[in-house]
């Protein structure tokens, strides 16, 4: 399930993107800028994505049932994957095609670029102050001393990744849109506006691909990280009667839920009561070291 920090940055990003989308569409209608229109579609796509994430966060908290005995934590990954699809189609493809159309059929803007640049500046302030900074702060808090790319690959919370990547490409998109407007004004060639729109479309498509790749593994049953698996083994082996861990299978049911299935080799001559006691002790040790291990299943064998 999503953490409170993740929910907060989603709500902040949603509020920022709704306001920014309105400003961008007004600017596009006034000036006729294709890059501004592309940025408007981008913000609409981002707003829809935040709604997807909120839906996934809510559904992932539903309790287990007969139909969903392990709960619905993976809904978070499904809706995050939908974000990637929506970002690619609703943002990347639309922006690219609008830019291509602008290049093929150039036309002069009815107004100067001043209004557009003012809107882009206000949008940048919204993005940086309301959405981007909280997302970066939460990401750095979880990253600790790890490298950025390693943290991205190892994180199991898609909500944070989606908001972080969306806000990053949003800031870059604003810069590209402004550059396209300025270059078009200086050269007198409005095709640069279309080029900026196409660049924004490519950036959105690239981010969508990264997000889809990262969430795919969680949807199909990615295991816990190596560090988590090692901690689970250490916890089990801390019980004196446990000789070895014969098999360990893990799978993320959600960002903070891990399914653990393990075969333990124990001493000979143990009674059923001993095995029951050992089961409780192993589960207690595992949850102490790995609180995310919410479902632990243990089977026993004996050494040679």
C-alpha positions as CSV (number, residue, x, y, z in Angstrom):
1,X,0.0,0.0,0.0
2,X,1.1,3.5,-0.6
3,X,2.8,5.3,2.3
4,X,1.5,8.6,3.6
5,X,4.4,10.4,2.1
6,X,3.6,9.0,-1.4
7,X,-0.1,10.0,-1.0
8,X,0.9,13.5,0.0
9,X,3.1,14.0,-3.1
10,X,0.4,12.6,-5.4
11,X,-2.1,15.1,-4.0
12,X,0.3,18.0,-4.3
13,X,1.1,17.0,-7.9
14,X,-2.6,16.7,-8.8
15,X,-3.3,20.2,-7.4
16,X,-0.3,21.6,-9.3
17,X,-1.2,19.9,-12.6
18,X,-4.8,21.0,-12.7
19,X,-3.9,24.6,-12.3
20,X,-1.1,24.4,-14.8
21,X,-3.3,22.7,-17.4
22,X,-5.8,25.5,-17.3
23,X,-3.1,28.1,-17.7
24,X,-1.5,26.2,-20.6
25,X,-4.7,25.8,-22.6
26,X,-5.5,29.4,-22.2
27,X,-2.1,30.4,-23.5
28,X,-2.4,27.9,-26.4
29,X,-5.9,29.3,-27.3
30,X,-4.6,32.9,-27.2
31,X,-1.3,32.4,-29.1
32,X,-2.0,29.4,-31.2
33,X,1.3,27.8,-30.0
34,X,1.5,24.0,-30.7
35,X,4.2,23.6,-28.0
36,X,1.8,25.2,-25.4
37,X,-1.0,22.9,-26.6
38,X,1.3,19.9,-26.2
39,X,2.2,21.1,-22.7
40,X,-1.5,21.4,-21.9
41,X,-2.1,17.8,-23.0
42,X,0.9,16.8,-20.9
43,X,-0.6,18.4,-17.8
44,X,-4.0,16.8,-18.5
45,X,-2.3,13.4,-18.8
46,X,-0.4,14.0,-15.6
47,X,-3.6,15.0,-13.7
48,X,-5.3,11.8,-15.0
49,X,-2.3,9.8,-13.9
50,X,-2.5,11.2,-10.3
51,X,-6.1,10.1,-10.2
52,X,-5.1,6.6,-11.3
53,X,-2.5,6.5,-8.5
54,X,-5.0,7.6,-5.9
55,X,-7.4,4.8,-7.1
56,X,-4.6,2.3,-6.9
57,X,-3.6,3.4,-3.4
58,X,-7.2,3.1,-2.2
59,X,-7.8,-0.3,-3.8
60,X,-4.5,-1.7,-2.5
61,X,-5.8,-1.2,1.1
62,X,-8.8,-3.5,0.6
63,X,-8.8,-6.4,3.0
64,X,-8.2,-10.0,1.8
65,X,-11.4,-11.8,0.7
66,X,-12.3,-15.2,-0.7
67,X,-11.7,-13.9,-4.2
68,X,-8.5,-12.1,-3.3
69,X,-7.0,-14.2,-0.4
70,X,-3.7,-12.2,-0.5
71,X,-5.4,-8.8,-0.7
72,X,-5.3,-6.4,-3.6
73,X,-1.9,-4.8,-3.1
74,X,-0.9,-5.4,-6.7
75,X,-3.6,-3.0,-7.8
76,X,-1.1,-0.3,-7.1
77,X,1.2,-1.8,-9.8
78,X,-1.7,-2.2,-12.3
79,X,-2.8,1.4,-12.0
80,X,0.9,2.5,-12.2
81,X,1.2,0.6,-15.5
82,X,-2.0,2.3,-16.7
83,X,-0.3,5.6,-15.9
84,X,2.6,4.6,-18.3
85,X,0.1,3.7,-21.1
86,X,-1.9,6.9,-20.6
87,X,1.3,9.0,-20.5
88,X,2.5,7.4,-23.7
89,X,-0.8,7.7,-25.7
90,X,-2.4,10.8,-24.1
91,X,0.8,12.7,-23.7
92,X,3.7,11.5,-25.9
93,X,1.8,10.5,-29.1
94,X,-0.5,13.5,-29.0
95,X,2.3,16.0,-28.5
96,X,4.5,14.4,-31.2
97,X,1.6,14.4,-33.8
98,X,0.7,18.0,-33.0
99,X,4.3,19.0,-33.5
100,X,4.5,17.2,-36.8
101,X,1.4,18.8,-38.0
102,X,2.8,22.2,-37.1
103,X,5.9,21.6,-39.1
104,X,4.0,20.4,-42.1
105,X,1.5,23.3,-41.9
106,X,3.3,26.3,-40.4
107,X,1.4,29.4,-39.5
108,X,2.3,32.6,-37.8
109,X,1.2,33.1,-34.2
110,X,-1.6,35.7,-33.7
111,X,0.1,37.1,-30.6
112,X,3.7,37.5,-29.3
113,X,5.5,35.1,-27.1
114,X,5.3,37.2,-23.9
115,X,2.1,35.8,-22.7
116,X,3.3,32.2,-23.4
117,X,6.6,32.8,-21.5
118,X,4.7,34.2,-18.5
119,X,2.5,31.2,-18.4
120,X,5.5,28.9,-18.7
121,X,7.2,30.8,-15.8
122,X,4.1,30.4,-13.6
123,X,3.8,26.7,-14.5
124,X,7.5,26.2,-13.7
125,X,6.9,27.8,-10.3
126,X,4.0,25.5,-9.7
127,X,5.9,22.4,-10.8
128,X,9.1,23.2,-8.8
129,X,7.4,24.5,-5.6
130,X,4.3,22.4,-5.3
131,X,5.1,19.1,-7.0
132,X,8.7,18.6,-7.8
133,X,10.4,19.6,-4.6
134,X,8.2,17.4,-2.3
135,X,8.8,14.4,-4.7
136,X,12.5,14.9,-4.7
137,X,12.6,15.3,-0.9
138,X,10.7,12.1,-0.4
139,X,12.9,10.2,-2.9
140,X,16.1,11.4,-1.2
141,X,14.8,10.5,2.2
142,X,14.2,6.9,1.0
143,X,17.4,6.8,-1.1
144,X,19.7,7.5,1.9
145,X,23.3,6.9,0.7
146,X,22.4,4.8,-2.3
147,X,23.0,5.9,-5.9
148,X,20.0,7.4,-7.7
149,X,19.7,4.8,-10.4
150,X,20.1,1.9,-8.0
151,X,17.3,3.4,-5.9
152,X,15.0,3.7,-8.9
153,X,15.6,0.0,-9.8
154,X,15.2,-1.3,-6.3
155,X,12.2,0.7,-5.1
156,X,8.9,-1.2,-4.9
157,X,6.7,1.9,-4.5
158,X,5.6,2.9,-8.1
159,X,3.8,5.9,-6.8
160,X,6.9,7.8,-5.9
161,X,8.6,6.8,-9.2
162,X,5.6,8.0,-11.3
163,X,5.4,11.4,-9.6
164,X,9.2,11.9,-9.7
165,X,9.5,11.0,-13.4
166,X,6.4,13.0,-14.4
167,X,7.5,16.1,-12.6
168,X,11.1,15.8,-13.9
169,X,9.9,15.6,-17.5
170,X,7.4,18.3,-16.8
171,X,10.2,20.7,-15.8
172,X,12.2,19.7,-18.9
173,X,9.2,20.1,-21.1
174,X,8.6,23.6,-19.9
175,X,12.2,24.4,-20.8
176,X,11.9,22.9,-24.2
177,X,8.6,24.7,-24.9
178,X,10.1,28.0,-23.9
179,X,13.2,27.3,-26.1
180,X,11.0,26.5,-29.1
181,X,9.0,29.7,-28.7
182,X,12.1,31.9,-28.3
183,X,14.0,30.3,-31.3
184,X,10.9,30.6,-33.4
185,X,10.5,34.3,-32.5
186,X,14.2,35.0,-33.2
187,X,14.4,33.1,-36.5
188,X,10.9,33.9,-37.7
189,X,10.4,30.2,-38.3
190,X,7.3,28.8,-36.5
191,X,8.4,25.3,-37.3
192,X,10.6,25.5,-34.2
193,X,7.4,25.5,-32.1
194,X,6.5,22.2,-33.7
195,X,10.0,20.8,-33.1
196,X,9.6,21.6,-29.4
197,X,6.3,19.8,-29.3
198,X,7.9,16.7,-30.9
199,X,10.7,16.8,-28.5
200,X,8.3,16.9,-25.6
201,X,6.4,14.0,-27.1
202,X,9.6,11.9,-27.3
203,X,10.5,12.7,-23.7
204,X,7.0,11.7,-22.5
205,X,7.2,8.4,-24.5
206,X,10.6,7.7,-23.0
207,X,9.4,8.2,-19.4
208,X,6.3,6.1,-20.1
209,X,8.6,3.3,-21.3
210,X,10.8,3.4,-18.2
211,X,7.7,3.4,-15.9
212,X,6.2,0.5,-17.8
213,X,9.4,-1.5,-17.5
214,X,9.7,-0.9,-13.8
215,X,6.1,-1.8,-13.0
216,X,6.0,-4.8,-15.3
217,X,8.3,-6.8,-13.0
218,X,6.1,-6.1,-10.0
219,X,3.0,-7.2,-11.9
220,X,4.4,-10.5,-12.9
221,X,5.7,-11.4,-9.5
222,X,9.1,-9.8,-8.8
223,X,10.9,-11.1,-5.7
224,X,12.1,-9.0,-2.8
225,X,15.6,-7.4,-3.1
226,X,18.8,-9.3,-2.3
227,X,19.2,-7.4,0.9
228,X,15.7,-8.4,2.1
229,X,16.2,-12.1,1.1
230,X,19.5,-12.1,3.0
231,X,17.8,-10.6,6.1
232,X,15.1,-13.3,6.0
233,X,17.7,-16.0,5.8
234,X,19.6,-14.5,8.8
235,X,16.4,-14.3,10.8
236,X,15.6,-18.0,10.2
237,X,19.1,-19.2,10.9
238,X,19.2,-17.2,14.2
239,X,17.0,-20.0,15.7
240,X,19.3,-22.7,17.1
241,X,17.2,-25.6,15.9
242,X,17.4,-24.4,12.3
243,X,20.3,-25.9,10.4
244,X,19.9,-24.3,7.0
245,X,17.4,-22.6,4.6
246,X,16.8,-25.1,1.9
247,X,14.6,-22.9,-0.3
248,X,13.4,-19.3,-0.1
249,X,10.7,-17.8,-2.4
250,X,9.6,-14.2,-2.0
251,X,7.1,-12.0,-4.0
252,X,5.9,-8.5,-3.5
253,X,2.2,-8.3,-3.0
254,X,2.5,-4.5,-2.7
255,X,5.1,-1.9,-1.9
256,X,5.0,-2.8,1.8
257,X,3.8,-6.4,1.6
258,X,6.0,-9.4,0.9
259,X,4.9,-13.1,0.6
260,X,7.6,-15.5,2.0
261,X,7.6,-19.2,1.4
262,X,10.6,-21.1,2.8
263,X,11.8,-24.7,3.5
264,X,13.9,-25.0,6.6
265,X,16.1,-27.9,7.5
266,X,15.9,-28.6,11.3
267,X,17.4,-31.0,13.8
268,X,16.2,-34.5,14.0
269,X,14.0,-35.7,16.8
270,X,11.9,-32.6,17.1
271,X,8.2,-33.0,18.1
272,X,5.2,-31.4,16.6
273,X,5.1,-29.0,19.5
274,X,8.8,-28.1,18.9
275,X,8.1,-27.4,15.2
276,X,5.1,-25.2,16.1
277,X,7.3,-23.2,18.6
278,X,10.1,-22.9,16.0
279,X,7.6,-21.6,13.4
280,X,6.5,-18.9,15.7
281,X,10.0,-17.9,16.6
282,X,11.1,-17.8,12.9
283,X,8.1,-15.7,12.0
284,X,8.8,-13.3,14.8
285,X,12.5,-12.9,13.9
286,X,11.6,-12.4,10.2
287,X,9.0,-9.7,10.9
288,X,11.4,-8.1,13.3
289,X,14.0,-7.7,10.6
290,X,11.6,-7.3,7.7
291,X,8.3,-5.7,8.7
292,X,7.1,-5.9,5.1
293,X,7.0,-9.7,5.4
294,X,3.3,-9.9,6.1
295,X,2.7,-13.4,5.0
296,X,5.2,-16.1,6.0
297,X,4.7,-19.8,5.1
298,X,7.2,-22.3,6.5
299,X,7.8,-26.0,5.7
300,X,10.3,-28.3,7.5
301,X,12.7,-31.0,6.5
302,X,15.5,-32.8,8.3
303,X,19.2,-33.0,7.6
304,X,21.0,-36.1,6.5
